[in-house]
Amino acid sequence: MTDTSNRTQPPTSPAGGNVPDADPNRSAADAVGDLGWDETRLARVALTWLVEPGHRTLGRLVREVGPVDALNRILGGAVPDRIGSAVAARLNATDPLERAAQLAAETRRLGCRLVVPEDDEWPTQLADLARIAVDDDPRIDAHTDPPLCLWVRGDLPLAETVQRSVAIVGARAATSYGSHVTTDLAFGLADRGWTVVSGGAYGIDGAAHRGALSAGGPTVAVLASGLDIVYPVGHASLFERIGTDGLLVSEWPPGSAPQRHRFLIRNRVIAALCRGTVVVEASARSGARNTARHTTALGRMLMAVPGPVTSSMSTGTNLLIRQHDARLVGSASEVLEEVGPIGELAPIPRGDSTARDQLDALSIRILDAVPLADPATVEEIAVDSHVPPIQVRRTMPMLVMLGFAEDTGAGYRLRPEHPVPAAPRSPTESQSPDDPHEASDSDDQHTELIDLEPPPLDDPGLEVPRRPVPDLGGSRVGALASGATGSVTPQRDAPHPTKARPSPEHPSADRPDADQPGTGRPGKGQPAAGQRSADRVEGEPVVKPGVKRRRSASKGSV
């Protein structure tokens, strides 16, 4: 039986006497009174240093007798063997009260603060850890109790910050797919006022913290080492920013190294702080699955992002969805649907709405029977759609009015869904209002087609177009298409409204200062026929190198 009279005695040294160089009646609060810590805080720090955090046997003892009396029992040896064997090595190394006083000074030097369950900013949801007991791995699951205290760096109040929080965890060797999805999730959650909690590691953890910070929201990094040790080293600048805009949290005192088992112990705190946990990427043996297991044991919402079946980094998440009833999520809205207030539902993904979607089922059935090319009568549409002709006769005018079909007089046919507009006229093609040959609005179609008209046969230096040209009647093209040979002189006194416009490089026949094909009359500023290249024969057009001569129009090509 344990002697209950020790509960009211001050802490003693491992040898059984009072603390060296101290008054026998001096309390723990007197030892660090200048640091502002009371007796309870000092006892919690000493217990955390003596035993790895989360020890279930020690946690039960603290809940039964309080931290001060629990420390007295440990120092007096009146504790179960499980605790005695765990603290034996450290009890022989140094005095726990001395070490607690040193940690108090170190905490102040680092600019951190100690948060204990007696404080207002202590997250009460951590008490749920006392209810779980997972015995799959005794080496790890023996440490599932709530923390005795937490070291916190940052100005935000801890309890308020994690009141609306979601954990995002995953593999360190994240793929680009996982990093992209994580950043989107964290940004969306932070943008909606939720705190993102993760472990500060490479890969998914780092992407989660950065996504939340990018949205201007808070993020909490729960570390597996002392706050004075940066691990991983590559996240030194990230931790600095989290300490400024979010919170750095650890249940290990300053100076504690990041050991492998501590990451697994730490995961229970991440799961307990949040309303739910999202696993983005995880291999078959990922530590993120350990966090998922704690989440399920706590009764929190477990979510997972599916991944390619060919990716080893998605094996764990796919198994969580298949075997552990994890909710499949892919966006921040879907996450909030699981952990947010009742009635906050994620929108159902839908394609873009079209005008056809607004039609009723009968109208769509009739529209499906309308042909695209050859018009169909009401009776033919009725036969193809299996709808009575009278109903087709009532519906088709509405479809015409809405732009789905057109009435050709001989029947109905579909109207193209995306009609191709006429090509816009460039500014250089526009005619001056004073141009006597300006085409009327009714000749727009001819004007567009005449752009394809080739130049006169004797106009030198122009390459012949290689595309067919429609017959436009009275134009020069019509003369060529009819089989005429030689040059054709346009009628200057009766210009056609579809006449070709002047080109900046080659003046056309309608300008008085240009060469007039077939007249032999040089234009203004142009050399006379005798002054041209000696290689030119009078009456023969000059052909530039690399330009083929025009075939005879009588052979049917231009």
TIVEX-690049 format. One line per 3 residues: their letters; for each residue x, y, z of C-alpha. Coordinates in pm, whole numbers, plus 50000, padded with zeros to 5 digits. Each point is the difference from the previous one (the first is absolute). Last residue first. Example, Ala and Ser with C-alpha at 12.3 -4.5 7.8 and 13.67 -1.06 7.14 Angstrom:
sa> 51367 49894 50714  49863 49656 50066
// end
This chain:
vsg> 49378 53015 38668  49886 49665 49870  49761 49886 49729
ksa> 50237 49952 49713  49861 50309 49830  50129 50207 50288
srr> 50353 49928 49881  50223 49909 50284  50149 50275 50207
rkv> 50377 50002 50013  50165 49853 50305  50166 50224 50251
gpk> 50345 49892 50125  50177 50284 49823  49768 50290 49923
vvp> 49795 49994 49682  49986 50318 49794  49698 50023 49777
ege> 50056 49993 49623  49867 50290 49797  50345 50128 49909
vrd> 50260 49744 50089  50154 50040 50341  50360 49902 50051
asr> 50111 50358 49953  49832 50089 50323  49772 50302 49980
qga> 50087 50335 49851  49837 49930 49664  49665 49939 50165
apq> 50011 50334 50177  50102 50026 50361  49731 50047 50270
gkg> 49957 50322 50203  49650 50062 49865  49876 49711 49795
prg> 50138 49874 49676  49757 49964 49706  50040 49676 49809
tgp> 49620 49963 50010  49977 49628 50074  50049 50035 50370
qda> 49969 50360 50116  50305 50084 50205  49901 50203 50304
dpr> 49948 50375 50043  49634 49994 49899  49915 49735 50263
das> 49725 49757 49891  50245 49760 49836  50161 49883 50319
phe> 50314 50123 50171  50230 49717 50110  50173 50032 50339
psp> 49733 50176 50206  49732 49801 49818  49715 50179 49833
rak> 49657 49842 50036  49865 49739 49762  49676 50101 49826
tph> 49680 49862 50144  49797 50314 49928  50083 49974 49630
pad> 50143 50309 49846  49823 50142 49695  50225 50274 49852
rqp> 50318 49814 50087  49894 49680 49823  50267 49747 50093
tvs> 50256 49898 49737  50039 49628 49968  50339 49859 49923
gta> 50045 49696 49786  49767 49710 49973  49625 49964 50043
gsa> 49871 49663 50117  49685 50095 50192  50189 49974 50328
lag> 50228 50283 49895  49715 50230 49914  49822 49918 50321
vrs> 50311 50080 50195  50015 50340 49829  49665 50080 50159
ggl> 49666 49997 49818  49891 49662 50126  50152 49912 50334
dpv> 50126 49652 49911  50150 49844 50307  50381 49990 50041
prr> 50202 49682 50030  50318 50019 50222  50360 50027 49872
pve> 50035 50377 50010  50240 50137 49733  50304 50175 50136
lgp> 50025 50362 49898  50301 50168 49842  49849 50132 49684
ddl> 49631 50064 49927  49957 49850 49654  49758 49728 50102
ppp> 49796 50226 50220  50007 49923 50374  49832 49689 50145
eld> 49659 50029 50171  49992 49851 50351  49914 50332 50163
ile> 49702 49996 49765  49827 49756 50231  49980 50238 50296
thq> 49871 50280 49783  49743 49777 49842  49860 49908 50342
dds> 49998 50360 50111  49807 50104 49690  49670 50072 50176
dsa> 50174 50244 50229  50104 50209 49700  50343 49991 49846
ehp> 50212 50314 49987  50109 50062 49640  49976 50379 50015
ddp> 50230 49997 50303  49910 50310 50201  49884 49798 50299
sqs> 50348 49841 50007  50009 49627 49970  50083 49754 50274
etp> 50259 49736 49916  50283 50154 50204  49776 50005 50308
srp> 49955 49620 49983  49654 49867 49930  49881 49747 50250
aap> 49959 49637 49883  49634 49907 49979  49869 49818 50303
vph> 50011 49617 50021  49672 49871 50137  50042 49799 50327
epr> 49697 49783 50063  49928 49961 49629  49624 50026 49936
lry> 49826 49669 49972  49755 49934 49722  49631 50060 49947
gag> 49787 49966 49691  49951 50129 49648  49958 50356 50115
tde> 50353 50001 50136  49894 50020 50364  50300 50011 50228
afg> 50097 49803 50308  50157 50049 50345  49976 50379 49998
lmv> 49748 50044 50281  49736 50123 49755  50055 49699 49775
lmp> 49965 49763 50294  49677 50177 50100  49866 49972 49646
mtr> 50086 49625 50006  49803 49919 50314  49639 50045 49892
rvq> 50038 49821 49665  50192 49720 50173  49714 49958 50247
ipp> 49749 49982 49716  50220 49750 49819  49986 49754 50293
vhs> 50345 49914 50136  50195 49690 49902  50306 50218 49934
dva> 50080 49868 49652  49634 49978 49890  49913 50342 50143
iee> 50299 50157 49829  49884 49857 49668  49647 50128 50055
vta> 50121 50348 50092  50203 50014 49683  50373 49950 49983
pda> 50264 50235 49865  50318 49844 49857  50314 50086 50199
lpv> 49981 49970 50379  49695 49785 50041  49741 50058 50278
adl> 49940 49674 50193  50213 50103 50300  49799 50321 50024
iri> 49677 49803 50046  50145 49803 50292  50152 50314 50150
sla> 49660 50170 49982  49834 49704 50172  50259 49992 50283
dlq> 49966 50367 50082  50251 50252 49874  50222 50194 50240
dra> 50294 49764 49952  50006 50090 49629  50096 50356 50093
tsd> 50319 49867 50153  50118 49954 50360  50369 49938 50053
grp> 50071 49664 50160  49909 49916 50355  50193 49942 50320
ipa> 49760 49974 50298  50050 50295 50230  50136 49910 50345
leg> 49748 50004 50280  50000 50212 50312  49670 49879 50144
ipg> 50141 49885 50331  50305 50204 50090  50338 49904 49858
vee> 50194 49674 50030  49870 49787 49711  49859 50270 49771
lve> 50306 50205 50085  50220 49736 49837  49781 49992 49688
sas> 50023 50377 49967  50378 49987 50041  50027 49768 49703
gvl> 50066 49637 49909  49846 49793 50274  49936 49627 50043
rad> 49881 49923 50351  50209 49742 50178  49812 49677 50061
hqr> 50308 49810 50114  50033 49732 49731  49942 50163 49662
ill> 50050 50367 50073  50293 49938 50232  50144 49754 49747
ntg> 49992 50267 49728  50177 50240 50233  50272 49750 50083
tsm> 50072 49896 49643  50009 50360 49878  50375 50055 50033
sst> 50063 49670 49823  49844 50151 49688  49849 49766 49739
vpg> 49660 50000 50170  49990 50373 49944  49886 50198 50303
pva> 49700 50039 50224  49992 50282 50257  49918 49875 50347
mlm> 49768 50103 50282  49971 49889 50362  49744 50181 50216
rgl> 50076 49983 50370  49883 49716 50223  50321 50003 50199
att> 50092 49648 49886  49942 50101 49636  50230 50299 50029
hra> 50264 49793 50179  50000 49754 49709  50025 50282 49748
tnr> 50301 50140 50181  50166 49658 49975  49905 49992 49631
ags> 50194 50323 49963  50306 49818 50128  50014 49827 49662
ras> 50039 49625 49974  49780 49931 49693  50088 50336 49851
aev> 49807 50312 50081  49868 50294 49799  49723 50245 50088
vvt> 49885 49886 50343  49740 50245 50131  49938 50006 50375
grc> 49691 50124 50180  49878 50225 50277  50355 50081 50098
laa> 50209 50006 50318  49966 49627 50069  50143 49878 49667
ivr> 50301 50231 50016  50060 49902 50364  49986 49628 49911
nri> 50262 50054 49730  50263 50116 50251  50050 49648 50135
lfr> 50076 49877 49647  50245 50283 49941  50157 49934 50338
hrq> 50082 49641 49906  50245 50117 49734  50193 50246 50214
pas> 49993 50377 49955  50241 50124 50270  49875 50163 50320
gpp> 50193 50319 50083  49693 50202 50092  49729 49790 50167
wes> 49790 49752 49803  49625 50061 49973  50048 50215 49691
vll> 49805 50278 49831  50097 50262 49741  49715 50243 49938
gdt> 49886 50225 49716  50100 50328 49833  50335 50067 50169
gir> 50098 49652 50119  49870 49862 49670  50228 50246 49818
efl> 50304 49892 50194  49904 49635 49955  49992 50048 49622
sah> 50341 50169 50006  50153 49704 50185  49819 49742 49786
gvp> 50314 49866 49833  50138 49906 50341  49730 49737 50047
yvi> 49995 50033 50292  50087 50328 50165  50091 49946 50363
dlg> 49915 50280 50245  49633 49900 50004  50094 49664 50146
sal> 49928 49698 49787  49705 49815 49845  49831 50315 49871
vav> 49634 50102 49972  49985 50272 49733  49691 50220 50022
tpg> 49867 50211 49712  49822 50333 49997  49842 50152 49690
gas> 50138 50251 49751  49912 49778 49702  50367 49948 49921
lag> 50059 49905 50364  49746 49718 49970  50158 49866 49681
rha> 50348 50024 50147  49906 49796 50307  49829 49730 49794
agd> 50286 49980 49749  50247 49952 50285  49799 49716 50149
igy> 49947 49830 49662  50368 49982 49913  50255 50088 50266
agg> 49901 50002 50366  49825 50277 50195  49755 49765 50173
svv> 49662 50132 49890  49711 50219 50111  49802 50227 49764
twg> 49778 50256 50173  49661 50077 49849  49874 50346 49899
rda> 49867 49924 49653  50323 50111 49827  50191 49773 50235
lgf> 49799 49700 49881  50033 50089 49631  50374 50066 50026
ald> 50059 49677 50187  49802 49793 49750  50159 50162 49695
ttv> 50351 49961 50143  49934 49637 50084  49867 49920 49652
hsg> 50307 50151 49834  50245 49834 50237  49834 49661 49950
yst> 50003 50025 49621  50359 50120 49996  50090 49688 50197
aar> 50065 49997 50371  50306 49833 50147  49913 50119 50352
agv> 49668 49818 49988  49677 50137 50140  49827 50224 50248
iav> 49732 50267 49992  49840 50067 50339  49684 50212 50013
srq> 49933 50281 50245  49714 50201 50142  50079 50018 50373
vte> 50371 49975 49920  50066 50375 50008  49771 50068 50296
alp> 50174 49744 50219  50352 50111 49905  49965 50375 50033
ldg> 50199 50160 49715  50330 50171 50083  50238 49724 49895
rvw> 50221 49736 50160  49836 49737 50216  50148 49744 50239
lcl> 49731 49757 50109  49922 49836 50333  49901 49664 50150
ppd> 49908 49868 49657  49688 49784 49973  50052 49622 50020
tha> 50086 49790 49693  50352 49890 50091  49962 49626 50063
dir> 49884 49992 49638  50352 50032 49868  50197 49710 50145
pdd> 49678 49815 50077  49915 49975 49627  49644 49885 49927
dva> 49880 50087 50349  49803 50316 49932  49851 50157 50310
ira> 49785 50307 49957  49811 50189 50267  50290 50205 50139
lda> 50059 50143 49653  49665 50179 50022  50163 50242 50248
lqt> 50172 50165 49701  49664 50153 49907  50043 50247 50288
pwe> 50258 50199 49806  50189 50196 50272  49957 50374 49944
dde> 49833 50057 50337  50291 49848 50191  49969 49714 50253
pvv> 50062 49743 49725  50353 50143 49950  50143 50243 49743
lrc> 50369 50093 50027  50116 50301 49805  50264 50058 49737
glr> 50238 50291 49945  50300 49769 49981  50161 50156 50310
rte> 49677 49961 50199  49982 49630 49923  50367 49956 50085
aal> 49946 50155 50346  49710 49764 50067  50201 49708 49863
qaa> 50277 50074 50252  49748 50007 50286  49856 49668 49883
rel> 50351 49848 49992  50060 50105 50356  49667 49856 50102
pdt> 50071 49672 49820  50337 49957 50180  50256 49848 49768
anl> 50128 49675 49848  49875 49735 50246  49641 50119 49966
raa> 50047 49998 49625  50085 49632 49981  49731 49890 50246
vas> 49712 50189 49840  49858 49728 49773  50075 49714 50240
gir> 49819 50178 50282  49700 50086 49783  49932 49643 49894
dpv> 50099 49875 50347  49711 50182 50162  50082 50303 50216
agg> 50113 50062 50356  50366 50063 49910  50016 50324 50199
lir> 50087 50211 49695  49718 49836 49806  49757 50049 50288
nla> 50090 50366 50039  49958 50056 49624  49650 49852 50014
dvp> 49925 50221 50301  50086 50312 49801  49830 49887 49677
gve> 49660 49918 50150  49892 49694 50201  49765 49806 49770
rvl> 50045 50178 49667  50376 49997 50048  49999 49628 50076
rgl> 49789 49923 49694  50240 50193 49783  50301 49821 50146
trh> 49850 49664 49908  49904 50122 49651  50335 50148 49903
gpe> 49905 50274 49749  50325 50192 50024  50323 49806 50065
vlw> 50074 49991 50371  50243 50204 50213  49996 50321 49794
tla> 49622 50009 49982  49981 49932 50374  50235 50291 50075
vra> 49803 50234 49773  49674 49900 50168  50148 50053 50346
lrt> 50128 50347 49908  49667 50100 49861  49817 49882 50312
edw> 50232 50179 50239  49960 50335 49831  50210 50146 49725
gld> 50069 50373 49994  50369 49976 49920  50111 50175 50322
gva> 49800 49747 50199  50197 49712 49853  50113 49820 50316
daa> 49726 50163 50211  49732 49840 49780  50155 49659 50057
srn> 49948 50039 50373  50262 50074 50266  49928 49825 50330
pda> 50327 49808 50017  50194 50317 49908  50211 49945 49694
dpv> 50365 49930 49922  49915 49645 49892  49630 49913 49954
ngg> 49875 49824 50310  50090 49644 50083  49895 49673 49830
aps> 50305 49952 49786  49801 50092 49687  49937 50344 50148
tpp> 49677 50099 50165  49695 50191 49886  49812 50183 50276
qtr> 49775 49794 50227  49620 50012 49980  49958 49685 49797
nst> 50262 49809 50197  49748 49922 50275  49820 49775 49757
dtm> 50248 49720 50055  49950 49765 49706  49887 49645 50073
// end
